[in-house]
Amino acid sequence: EEMQRLLIQAKEEGFYEMFLLDLSTGLRRGELLALMWDDINLETGELKVNKQVRYFNKELHIMPPKTKAAYRTIILPLPLIEMLKEYRKKVRSKWLFPSPYKREQDLPRDPCACRKKLSQILEHAGCKHVKFHALRHTYATMALAYGMDVKTLSATLGHASVSETLDTYSHTTDEMQKSAAAKIDKAFGNAEEADLEEEEKEEKKNKKNKGPEV
């Protein structure tokens, strides 16, 4: 519910595409803002992560990703591709999310400005305050909850190892283990009930075949 309120408010304030893309991919803020149109194939849905935006010495810098594992390709879902195709028609820049200032220089948006804007939109939407990184965590938690395996999620997030993903989202994987245990328990319970029913049927059948006792 909060996520829907956030996206509705973001649409009113011109940040819908940015927040929806992050909630759908789990990109780090610097990776998200460093995206260029050349990094996305709108026909195949492939999104390549190969750089990040960093604020350094009071200036924006385009730098390599955080780690070697952070170089990755993400396959976007079809609805997101369609959204980006429409969004592409409105953007006059090589960047997906260009800065509204100094347009002649064609710079990406400032990470700090986006963090502040998220806080404002959350407040306007009546949502609790969270950091920008929470969008990434929300994606990962939802992906696990809807059945994405940990290895695939780890690669999508650009983690150096599966153990990093398990450590970071242990609260979610713990709940998944409890849920799995409950399902297994229920399955065994149903199997036992089925066995008892079968035994009862067999008993009745045997009694019927024997006929009345004399």
C-alpha angles and dihedrals in degrees: 000000000000091000091054091049090049093052093046091052092043089056090056091050099043100254101099097109093047096051095040091051091050093047088050098048109023093230119171113251093250091049092049094052093045093060116122127191088248087064092064129066104203091193099053097026093234116152116191120207109202108138145022139214116240130182105226130165090354091302135098115249131189106221139170117276122278095262140358089261089056089072100091148134121238124196110223122216116250097250089054091050090052090050091051092049089057092043091051090064090062099046121087098187142079087241123078090222109027124187113260088218129072090013092175088066092050098218130171120251119281112257092218092052090051091050090053091046091053090054090051094048092048089052093047090048092050093243127140116264115263134165121257088251088066089076088063091047091049091054092049094047092049092046091055092044091053094050108268109152117242095243093056091045091050091054092046092051092046095239118166092232143002089248089062089056092047092049094047095047100031090128090060096042090049089056090047090053091051090048091048091048090051091050092049090048090050091048091053090046091052090047091052091048090049090051092050091049090050091050092050091050091049091049092051090047093052092048091051092050092050092054125212118336117246 
